[in-house]
C-alpha cells in the first residue's frame, strides 16, 4: 500500500498524496485514508494557533521597531505566516467537501 500522505514542511502537516483517482481505491482503503486524514485535519486548528502566536510576537516586535529594513523583514515574515494559515484553512475546508461527496 502506498503512503497516501506526505509531509509538507511549509504547512507543518502531512497532506494527501493519492496515487490514483479516489474511485479506484477500494472502500476499505478509502475509509483508512479518510481516518488518517481526519486525524491530520483535527490538528490543523492547533497548528493555526501556533502560527498566530508567532504572528503576534512578530507584530509586537514590529510595533516597536525603528529600523526600516527590519520592519520590512517583520512584515514579510508576517505575510508569509498569514499565507500558511490561509493554506491550512483551505486544507481544513477541503475535507468537508470531500466527506460530504462520499457520504452523499
WODAHU-V64580 format. One record per helix or strand of 3 or more residues. SS is the DSSP state (alpha for helix, beta for strand). FROM is the first residue (numbers start at 1). TO is the last residue. If there is no record, write none. Layout:
BEGIN
((SS;FROM;TO) (SS;FROM;TO))
END
This chain:
BEGIN
((beta;5;8) (beta;13;16) (alpha;22;24) (alpha;27;64) (alpha;68;103))
END
